[in-house]
């Protein structure tokens, strides 16, 4: 279905929905693993250090 020439509803088999959810979970896990590895490689800072760091807008 469309509204104002934009797709806003699609009917798909439930198996496809499950597959999409699995893919999203895999992507989320990969992102979390990448973030964990980056933290191990570069270290982290405390929230106090983060608060005291001037922000640039």
N, C-alpha and C positions, 0 to 999 in steps of 0.2 A: 504494500500500500504506500501511497505517497501523500504528502501534504505540502502544499506550496512548492511543488516540483522536487521535493526531497523525500528519499526513501526513509520511512520511519518504522516499518514493520515488515518482517520477512518470516515466512513459515518454512522451517527446515526440519528434517528428521531429528528425533531426539538423540540418535546415535552421533549425529554431527555436532550437536551441542556438547555432548560428553567429550568428543574428540577435541573440540576447541578448548574446553575447560582443562583437559589434560595438557594441551600444548601451552596454555597460559601458565599452568603450574610449573612446567619444565622451564619456561622462560624465567619465572620468578625465582626458582631454585638456582638457576645459572647466575642471575643477577646477584643473589645473596652470596653465592660462592665467590663471585668476582669481588664483591665489596669486602668480604672477609679476607680474601687473599691480599687485596690492596692494603687493608689495615695491618695485616701481618708484615707486609713489605715496607710500608712507609711509616708505620706507627700511628698512634692516635693522640688526641689532646683531650684534656678534661673539659667539662662544661664550663668550669671557671675560666680556663684559658680562652675558650671560645667567646665567653661573655666579655672578656676584657679586650678582645681583638676589635679594633675599629672597623666599622663596616664602610664599604664604598658603594655608593648607589649610582 
